[in-house]
Amino acid sequence: MSESGGTEEDIASRIKKANGVFVELFPVWRNLNISKEVKIRIFNTDVKSVLLYACETWKTTNQVTRRLQIFVNKCLRRIMNIK
């Protein structure tokens, strides 16, 4: 058990796992025949669910929220092809 109650380690692990799911779905993100709405829906159901699994046990701070939001924004920019 760490000083932060394991929150930082768990968040880092969740981000890595969610990133793995995001990378596996890369063919979906590049597919031009799938609408952006469907891609967002897939992102919310597959990637976000992995990212936020057991988040109710985390100690929520501004830093934690910021790290999660940075990851989500990065993924959404890739999906929408915003550079």
Biopython code that builds the backbone (N, CA, C, O; Angstrom):
import numpy as np
from Bio.PDB.StructureBuilder import StructureBuilder

atoms = [
    (1, "MET", "N", (0.852, -1.176, 0.000)),
    (1, "MET", "CA", (0.000, 0.000, 0.000)),
    (1, "MET", "C", (0.895, 1.235, 0.000)),
    (1, "MET", "O", (1.828, 1.333, 0.797)),
    (2, "SER", "N", (0.617, 2.148, -0.868)),
    (2, "SER", "CA", (1.421, 3.363, -0.941)),
    (2, "SER", "C", (0.739, 4.504, -0.197)),
    (2, "SER", "O", (-0.393, 4.368, 0.267)),
    (3, "GLU", "N", (1.438, 5.624, -0.089)),
    (3, "GLU", "CA", (0.882, 6.791, 0.582)),
    (3, "GLU", "C", (-0.403, 7.266, -0.071)),
    (3, "GLU", "O", (-1.312, 7.735, 0.613)),
    (4, "SER", "N", (-0.484, 7.151, -1.371)),
    (4, "SER", "CA", (-1.666, 7.621, -2.090)),
    (4, "SER", "C", (-2.801, 6.595, -2.055)),
    (4, "SER", "O", (-3.844, 6.792, -2.679)),
    (5, "GLY", "N", (-2.593, 5.511, -1.330)),
    (5, "GLY", "CA", (-3.620, 4.487, -1.261)),
    (5, "GLY", "C", (-3.651, 3.608, -2.495)),
    (5, "GLY", "O", (-4.608, 2.863, -2.705)),
    (6, "GLY", "N", (-2.602, 3.690, -3.321)),
    (6, "GLY", "CA", (-2.543, 2.888, -4.530)),
    (6, "GLY", "C", (-3.214, 3.528, -5.721)),
    (6, "GLY", "O", (-3.262, 2.939, -6.801)),
    (7, "THR", "N", (-3.731, 4.724, -5.538)),
    (7, "THR", "CA", (-4.473, 5.389, -6.612)),
    (7, "THR", "C", (-3.595, 5.658, -7.820)),
    (7, "THR", "O", (-3.987, 5.352, -8.946)),
    (8, "GLU", "N", (-2.430, 6.216, -7.611)),
    (8, "GLU", "CA", (-1.550, 6.566, -8.739)),
    (8, "GLU", "C", (-1.156, 5.334, -9.539)),
    (8, "GLU", "O", (-1.151, 5.362, -10.769)),
    (9, "GLU", "N", (-0.830, 4.267, -8.848)),
    (9, "GLU", "CA", (-0.438, 3.046, -9.534)),
    (9, "GLU", "C", (-1.607, 2.455, -10.308)),
    (9, "GLU", "O", (-1.441, 1.983, -11.433)),
    (10, "ASP", "N", (-2.787, 2.482, -9.703)),
    (10, "ASP", "CA", (-3.966, 1.932, -10.356)),
    (10, "ASP", "C", (-4.350, 2.759, -11.586)),
    (10, "ASP", "O", (-4.737, 2.202, -12.614)),
    (11, "ILE", "N", (-4.243, 4.058, -11.483)),
    (11, "ILE", "CA", (-4.570, 4.918, -12.616)),
    (11, "ILE", "C", (-3.585, 4.690, -13.760)),
    (11, "ILE", "O", (-3.986, 4.602, -14.920)),
    (12, "ALA", "N", (-2.313, 4.597, -13.436)),
    (12, "ALA", "CA", (-1.307, 4.329, -14.477)),
    (12, "ALA", "C", (-1.591, 2.990, -15.154)),
    (12, "ALA", "O", (-1.470, 2.875, -16.373)),
    (13, "SER", "N", (-1.960, 1.992, -14.383)),
    (13, "SER", "CA", (-2.279, 0.678, -14.926)),
    (13, "SER", "C", (-3.521, 0.744, -15.811)),
    (13, "SER", "O", (-3.542, 0.155, -16.892)),
    (14, "ARG", "N", (-4.540, 1.445, -15.367)),
    (14, "ARG", "CA", (-5.780, 1.582, -16.140)),
    (14, "ARG", "C", (-5.540, 2.315, -17.454)),
    (14, "ARG", "O", (-6.099, 1.938, -18.484)),
    (15, "ILE", "N", (-4.709, 3.362, -17.426)),
    (15, "ILE", "CA", (-4.406, 4.104, -18.650)),
    (15, "ILE", "C", (-3.670, 3.198, -19.634)),
    (15, "ILE", "O", (-3.953, 3.230, -20.831)),
    (16, "LYS", "N", (-2.732, 2.393, -19.144)),
    (16, "LYS", "CA", (-2.010, 1.466, -20.022)),
    (16, "LYS", "C", (-2.952, 0.439, -20.637)),
    (16, "LYS", "O", (-2.862, 0.144, -21.829)),
    (17, "LYS", "N", (-3.858, -0.107, -19.822)),
    (17, "LYS", "CA", (-4.802, -1.102, -20.338)),
    (17, "LYS", "C", (-5.762, -0.482, -21.345)),
    (17, "LYS", "O", (-6.046, -1.078, -22.384)),
    (18, "ALA", "N", (-6.262, 0.711, -21.041)),
    (18, "ALA", "CA", (-7.170, 1.387, -21.970)),
    (18, "ALA", "C", (-6.449, 1.737, -23.261)),
    (18, "ALA", "O", (-7.033, 1.649, -24.341)),
    (19, "ASN", "N", (-5.182, 2.135, -23.162)),
    (19, "ASN", "CA", (-4.406, 2.427, -24.358)),
    (19, "ASN", "C", (-4.226, 1.162, -25.205)),
    (19, "ASN", "O", (-4.249, 1.228, -26.434)),
    (20, "GLY", "N", (-4.051, 0.028, -24.555)),
    (20, "GLY", "CA", (-3.952, -1.234, -25.277)),
    (20, "GLY", "C", (-5.224, -1.540, -26.055)),
    (20, "GLY", "O", (-5.159, -1.978, -27.203)),
    (21, "VAL", "N", (-6.366, -1.316, -25.447)),
    (21, "VAL", "CA", (-7.643, -1.510, -26.134)),
    (21, "VAL", "C", (-7.768, -0.524, -27.284)),
    (21, "VAL", "O", (-8.218, -0.884, -28.372)),
    (22, "PHE", "N", (-7.366, 0.729, -27.042)),
    (22, "PHE", "CA", (-7.437, 1.755, -28.078)),
    (22, "PHE", "C", (-6.592, 1.361, -29.292)),
    (22, "PHE", "O", (-7.026, 1.516, -30.433)),
    (23, "VAL", "N", (-5.404, 0.858, -29.044)),
    (23, "VAL", "CA", (-4.501, 0.448, -30.129)),
    (23, "VAL", "C", (-5.079, -0.747, -30.883)),
    (23, "VAL", "O", (-4.969, -0.817, -32.107)),
    (24, "GLU", "N", (-5.692, -1.683, -30.168)),
    (24, "GLU", "CA", (-6.311, -2.839, -30.834)),
    (24, "GLU", "C", (-7.421, -2.401, -31.785)),
    (24, "GLU", "O", (-7.661, -3.046, -32.806)),
    (25, "LEU", "N", (-8.089, -1.317, -31.451)),
    (25, "LEU", "CA", (-9.198, -0.827, -32.276)),
    (25, "LEU", "C", (-8.737, 0.160, -33.347)),
    (25, "LEU", "O", (-9.565, 0.813, -33.983)),
    (26, "PHE", "N", (-7.447, 0.273, -33.546)),
    (26, "PHE", "CA", (-6.926, 1.233, -34.516)),
    (26, "PHE", "C", (-7.510, 1.054, -35.916)),
    (26, "PHE", "O", (-7.765, 2.055, -36.585)),
    (27, "PRO", "N", (-7.737, -0.191, -36.398)),
    (27, "PRO", "CA", (-8.377, -0.338, -37.716)),
    (27, "PRO", "C", (-9.769, 0.304, -37.773)),
    (27, "PRO", "O", (-10.179, 0.814, -38.816)),
    (28, "VAL", "N", (-10.482, 0.276, -36.664)),
    (28, "VAL", "CA", (-11.796, 0.919, -36.614)),
    (28, "VAL", "C", (-11.647, 2.423, -36.731)),
    (28, "VAL", "O", (-12.406, 3.065, -37.456)),
    (29, "TRP", "N", (-10.683, 2.992, -36.031)),
    (29, "TRP", "CA", (-10.494, 4.445, -36.043)),
    (29, "TRP", "C", (-10.115, 4.938, -37.432)),
    (29, "TRP", "O", (-10.470, 6.053, -37.814)),
    (30, "ARG", "N", (-9.392, 4.112, -38.193)),
    (30, "ARG", "CA", (-8.953, 4.513, -39.541)),
    (30, "ARG", "C", (-9.987, 4.230, -40.623)),
    (30, "ARG", "O", (-9.877, 4.752, -41.733)),
    (31, "ASN", "N", (-10.977, 3.421, -40.319)),
    (31, "ASN", "CA", (-11.975, 3.038, -41.311)),
    (31, "ASN", "C", (-12.848, 4.242, -41.659)),
    (31, "ASN", "O", (-13.507, 4.814, -40.791)),
    (32, "LEU", "N", (-12.844, 4.615, -42.923)),
    (32, "LEU", "CA", (-13.607, 5.786, -43.375)),
    (32, "LEU", "C", (-15.090, 5.478, -43.574)),
    (32, "LEU", "O", (-15.898, 6.394, -43.725)),
    (33, "ASN", "N", (-15.448, 4.201, -43.574)),
    (33, "ASN", "CA", (-16.848, 3.816, -43.748)),
    (33, "ASN", "C", (-17.643, 3.851, -42.451)),
    (33, "ASN", "O", (-18.867, 3.724, -42.471)),
    (34, "ILE", "N", (-16.974, 4.020, -41.346)),
    (34, "ILE", "CA", (-17.642, 4.088, -40.041)),
    (34, "ILE", "C", (-17.775, 5.555, -39.660)),
    (34, "ILE", "O", (-16.805, 6.311, -39.719)),
    (35, "SER", "N", (-18.972, 5.950, -39.272)),
    (35, "SER", "CA", (-19.205, 7.360, -38.932)),
    (35, "SER", "C", (-18.520, 7.727, -37.620)),
    (35, "SER", "O", (-18.208, 6.867, -36.798)),
    (36, "LYS", "N", (-18.298, 9.007, -37.451)),
    (36, "LYS", "CA", (-17.649, 9.491, -36.229)),
    (36, "LYS", "C", (-18.504, 9.214, -35.000)),
    (36, "LYS", "O", (-17.978, 8.944, -33.921)),
    (37, "GLU", "N", (-19.809, 9.281, -35.163)),
    (37, "GLU", "CA", (-20.712, 9.003, -34.044)),
    (37, "GLU", "C", (-20.555, 7.568, -33.549)),
    (37, "GLU", "O", (-20.541, 7.311, -32.345)),
    (38, "VAL", "N", (-20.437, 6.641, -34.491)),
    (38, "VAL", "CA", (-20.263, 5.230, -34.130)),
    (38, "VAL", "C", (-18.893, 5.018, -33.497)),
    (38, "VAL", "O", (-18.761, 4.252, -32.542)),
    (39, "LYS", "N", (-17.884, 5.684, -34.017)),
    (39, "LYS", "CA", (-16.546, 5.572, -33.435)),
    (39, "LYS", "C", (-16.533, 6.081, -31.997)),
    (39, "LYS", "O", (-15.911, 5.470, -31.128)),
    (40, "ILE", "N", (-17.214, 7.192, -31.743)),
    (40, "ILE", "CA", (-17.296, 7.736, -30.380)),
    (40, "ILE", "C", (-18.034, 6.760, -29.467)),
    (40, "ILE", "O", (-17.661, 6.574, -28.309)),
    (41, "ARG", "N", (-19.067, 6.151, -29.994)),
    (41, "ARG", "CA", (-19.816, 5.183, -29.207)),
    (41, "ARG", "C", (-18.963, 3.967, -28.861)),
    (41, "ARG", "O", (-19.008, 3.469, -27.736)),
    (42, "ILE", "N", (-18.189, 3.494, -29.828)),
    (42, "ILE", "CA", (-17.269, 2.378, -29.581)),
    (42, "ILE", "C", (-16.219, 2.785, -28.552)),
    (42, "ILE", "O", (-15.890, 2.008, -27.655)),
    (43, "PHE", "N", (-15.698, 3.992, -28.679)),
    (43, "PHE", "CA", (-14.708, 4.484, -27.717)),
    (43, "PHE", "C", (-15.291, 4.508, -26.311)),
    (43, "PHE", "O", (-14.653, 4.049, -25.363)),
    (44, "ASN", "N", (-16.500, 5.041, -26.175)),
    (44, "ASN", "CA", (-17.124, 5.141, -24.851)),
    (44, "ASN", "C", (-17.404, 3.778, -24.229)),
    (44, "ASN", "O", (-17.235, 3.596, -23.023)),
    (45, "THR", "N", (-17.831, 2.819, -25.050)),
    (45, "THR", "CA", (-18.176, 1.511, -24.489)),
    (45, "THR", "C", (-16.967, 0.624, -24.259)),
    (45, "THR", "O", (-16.935, -0.123, -23.281)),
    (46, "ASP", "N", (-15.977, 0.685, -25.130)),
    (46, "ASP", "CA", (-14.842, -0.227, -25.018)),
    (46, "ASP", "C", (-13.654, 0.369, -24.267)),
    (46, "ASP", "O", (-13.144, -0.240, -23.327)),
    (47, "VAL", "N", (-13.221, 1.534, -24.671)),
    (47, "VAL", "CA", (-12.004, 2.112, -24.094)),
    (47, "VAL", "C", (-12.290, 2.755, -22.740)),
    (47, "VAL", "O", (-11.566, 2.518, -21.773)),
    (48, "LYS", "N", (-13.335, 3.562, -22.668)),
    (48, "LYS", "CA", (-13.633, 4.238, -21.404)),
    (48, "LYS", "C", (-14.026, 3.265, -20.299)),
    (48, "LYS", "O", (-13.712, 3.494, -19.131)),
    (49, "SER", "N", (-14.706, 2.187, -20.657)),
    (49, "SER", "CA", (-15.081, 1.218, -19.628)),
    (49, "SER", "C", (-13.855, 0.560, -19.007)),
    (49, "SER", "O", (-13.832, 0.295, -17.805)),
    (50, "VAL", "N", (-12.840, 0.297, -19.821)),
    (50, "VAL", "CA", (-11.583, -0.250, -19.291)),
    (50, "VAL", "C", (-10.871, 0.803, -18.450)),
    (50, "VAL", "O", (-10.333, 0.496, -17.386)),
    (51, "LEU", "N", (-10.870, 2.035, -18.924)),
    (51, "LEU", "CA", (-10.185, 3.120, -18.219)),
    (51, "LEU", "C", (-10.790, 3.375, -16.849)),
    (51, "LEU", "O", (-10.060, 3.583, -15.880)),
    (52, "LEU", "N", (-12.101, 3.362, -16.757)),
    (52, "LEU", "CA", (-12.768, 3.761, -15.518)),
    (52, "LEU", "C", (-13.224, 2.599, -14.643)),
    (52, "LEU", "O", (-13.981, 2.800, -13.693)),
    (53, "TYR", "N", (-12.775, 1.396, -14.950)),
    (53, "TYR", "CA", (-13.136, 0.240, -14.137)),
    (53, "TYR", "C", (-12.649, 0.438, -12.702)),
    (53, "TYR", "O", (-11.472, 0.724, -12.486)),
    (54, "ALA", "N", (-13.523, 0.293, -11.739)),
    (54, "ALA", "CA", (-13.237, 0.423, -10.297)),
    (54, "ALA", "C", (-12.799, 1.829, -9.908)),
    (54, "ALA", "O", (-12.114, 2.006, -8.901)),
    (55, "CYS", "N", (-13.185, 2.822, -10.688)),
    (55, "CYS", "CA", (-12.775, 4.199, -10.382)),
    (55, "CYS", "C", (-13.445, 4.726, -9.121)),
    (55, "CYS", "O", (-12.982, 5.712, -8.548)),
    (56, "GLU", "N", (-14.525, 4.090, -8.679)),
    (56, "GLU", "CA", (-15.196, 4.545, -7.467)),
    (56, "GLU", "C", (-14.333, 4.360, -6.220)),
    (56, "GLU", "O", (-14.625, 4.933, -5.170)),
    (57, "THR", "N", (-13.276, 3.565, -6.333)),
    (57, "THR", "CA", (-12.392, 3.355, -5.188)),
    (57, "THR", "C", (-11.208, 4.324, -5.178)),
    (57, "THR", "O", (-10.440, 4.352, -4.217)),
    (58, "TRP", "N", (-11.056, 5.120, -6.244)),
    (58, "TRP", "CA", (-9.933, 6.038, -6.338)),
    (58, "TRP", "C", (-10.155, 7.271, -5.490)),
    (58, "TRP", "O", (-11.283, 7.731, -5.310)),
    (59, "LYS", "N", (-9.073, 7.789, -4.980)),
    (59, "LYS", "CA", (-9.093, 9.081, -4.292)),
    (59, "LYS", "C", (-9.082, 10.148, -5.391)),
    (59, "LYS", "O", (-8.076, 10.329, -6.076)),
    (60, "THR", "N", (-10.195, 10.845, -5.554)),
    (60, "THR", "CA", (-10.296, 11.793, -6.665)),
    (60, "THR", "C", (-9.673, 13.137, -6.292)),
    (60, "THR", "O", (-10.046, 13.769, -5.304)),
    (61, "THR", "N", (-8.740, 13.539, -7.096)),
    (61, "THR", "CA", (-8.089, 14.835, -6.942)),
    (61, "THR", "C", (-8.085, 15.512, -8.306)),
    (61, "THR", "O", (-8.412, 14.891, -9.317)),
    (62, "ASN", "N", (-7.721, 16.764, -8.328)),
    (62, "ASN", "CA", (-7.628, 17.474, -9.598)),
    (62, "ASN", "C", (-6.592, 16.838, -10.510)),
    (62, "ASN", "O", (-6.777, 16.786, -11.726)),
    (63, "GLN", "N", (-5.512, 16.358, -9.929)),
    (63, "GLN", "CA", (-4.451, 15.724, -10.722)),
    (63, "GLN", "C", (-4.956, 14.444, -11.375)),
    (63, "GLN", "O", (-4.660, 14.187, -12.542)),
    (64, "VAL", "N", (-5.710, 13.643, -10.640)),
    (64, "VAL", "CA", (-6.259, 12.397, -11.183)),
    (64, "VAL", "C", (-7.223, 12.713, -12.327)),
    (64, "VAL", "O", (-7.143, 12.111, -13.398)),
    (65, "THR", "N", (-8.115, 13.642, -12.099)),
    (65, "THR", "CA", (-9.073, 14.033, -13.130)),
    (65, "THR", "C", (-8.361, 14.554, -14.363)),
    (65, "THR", "O", (-8.756, 14.250, -15.489)),
    (66, "ARG", "N", (-7.326, 15.328, -14.159)),
    (66, "ARG", "CA", (-6.563, 15.904, -15.269)),
    (66, "ARG", "C", (-5.872, 14.814, -16.086)),
    (66, "ARG", "O", (-5.886, 14.865, -17.316)),
    (67, "ARG", "N", (-5.269, 13.832, -15.421)),
    (67, "ARG", "CA", (-4.590, 12.742, -16.136)),
    (67, "ARG", "C", (-5.567, 11.945, -16.987)),
    (67, "ARG", "O", (-5.270, 11.603, -18.132)),
    (68, "LEU", "N", (-6.730, 11.651, -16.425)),
    (68, "LEU", "CA", (-7.729, 10.904, -17.166)),
    (68, "LEU", "C", (-8.248, 11.713, -18.357)),
    (68, "LEU", "O", (-8.430, 11.172, -19.447)),
    (69, "GLN", "N", (-8.484, 13.007, -18.144)),
    (69, "GLN", "CA", (-8.991, 13.857, -19.216)),
    (69, "GLN", "C", (-7.969, 14.016, -20.335)),
    (69, "GLN", "O", (-8.338, 14.068, -21.509)),
    (70, "ILE", "N", (-6.694, 14.093, -19.982)),
    (70, "ILE", "CA", (-5.638, 14.177, -20.996)),
    (70, "ILE", "C", (-5.652, 12.926, -21.871)),
    (70, "ILE", "O", (-5.549, 13.022, -23.094)),
    (71, "PHE", "N", (-5.780, 11.758, -21.250)),
    (71, "PHE", "CA", (-5.815, 10.512, -22.024)),
    (71, "PHE", "C", (-7.031, 10.475, -22.944)),
    (71, "PHE", "O", (-6.907, 10.142, -24.123)),
    (72, "VAL", "N", (-8.206, 10.815, -22.410)),
    (72, "VAL", "CA", (-9.432, 10.794, -23.216)),
    (72, "VAL", "C", (-9.319, 11.778, -24.374)),
    (72, "VAL", "O", (-9.679, 11.445, -25.503)),
    (73, "ASN", "N", (-8.825, 12.981, -24.110)),
    (73, "ASN", "CA", (-8.683, 13.983, -25.177)),
    (73, "ASN", "C", (-7.724, 13.515, -26.265)),
    (73, "ASN", "O", (-7.974, 13.715, -27.454)),
    (74, "LYS", "N", (-6.622, 12.887, -25.847)),
    (74, "LYS", "CA", (-5.647, 12.377, -26.811)),
    (74, "LYS", "C", (-6.286, 11.330, -27.717)),
    (74, "LYS", "O", (-6.073, 11.332, -28.929)),
    (75, "CYS", "N", (-7.060, 10.448, -27.126)),
    (75, "CYS", "CA", (-7.731, 9.413, -27.916)),
    (75, "CYS", "C", (-8.755, 10.023, -28.868)),
    (75, "CYS", "O", (-8.830, 9.632, -30.033)),
    (76, "LEU", "N", (-9.533, 10.967, -28.383)),
    (76, "LEU", "CA", (-10.552, 11.576, -29.228)),
    (76, "LEU", "C", (-9.944, 12.363, -30.382)),
    (76, "LEU", "O", (-10.496, 12.395, -31.482)),
    (77, "ARG", "N", (-8.817, 12.991, -30.126)),
    (77, "ARG", "CA", (-8.122, 13.713, -31.213)),
    (77, "ARG", "C", (-7.650, 12.734, -32.280)),
    (77, "ARG", "O", (-7.710, 13.040, -33.471)),
    (78, "ARG", "N", (-7.183, 11.566, -31.866)),
    (78, "ARG", "CA", (-6.761, 10.557, -32.843)),
    (78, "ARG", "C", (-7.947, 10.040, -33.646)),
    (78, "ARG", "O", (-7.855, 9.867, -34.861)),
    (79, "ILE", "N", (-9.057, 9.797, -32.963)),
    (79, "ILE", "CA", (-10.247, 9.289, -33.640)),
    (79, "ILE", "C", (-10.757, 10.300, -34.657)),
    (79, "ILE", "O", (-11.119, 9.936, -35.775)),
    (80, "MET", "N", (-10.786, 11.563, -34.269)),
    (80, "MET", "CA", (-11.303, 12.621, -35.143)),
    (80, "MET", "C", (-10.266, 13.124, -36.139)),
    (80, "MET", "O", (-10.563, 13.968, -36.984)),
    (81, "ASN", "N", (-9.055, 12.603, -36.036)),
    (81, "ASN", "CA", (-7.950, 12.986, -36.911)),
    (81, "ASN", "C", (-7.634, 14.482, -36.814)),
    (81, "ASN", "O", (-7.437, 15.163, -37.820)),
    (82, "ILE", "N", (-7.592, 14.965, -35.576)),
    (82, "ILE", "CA", (-7.239, 16.370, -35.310)),
    (82, "ILE", "C", (-5.784, 16.407, -34.896)),
    (82, "ILE", "O", (-5.378, 15.730, -33.952)),
    (83, "LYS", "N", (-5.007, 17.195, -35.600)),
    (83, "LYS", "CA", (-3.575, 17.268, -35.319)),
    (83, "LYS", "C", (-3.257, 18.498, -34.514)),
    (83, "LYS", "O", (-2.096, 18.733, -34.178)),
]
sb = StructureBuilder()
sb.init_structure("model")
sb.init_model(0)
sb.init_chain("A")
sb.init_seg("    ")
for serial, (resi, resn, name, xyz) in enumerate(atoms, 1):
    if name == "N":
        sb.init_residue(resn, " ", resi, " ")
    sb.init_atom(name, np.array(xyz, "f"), 0.0, 1.0, " ", f" {name:<3s}", serial, name[0])
structure = sb.get_structure()
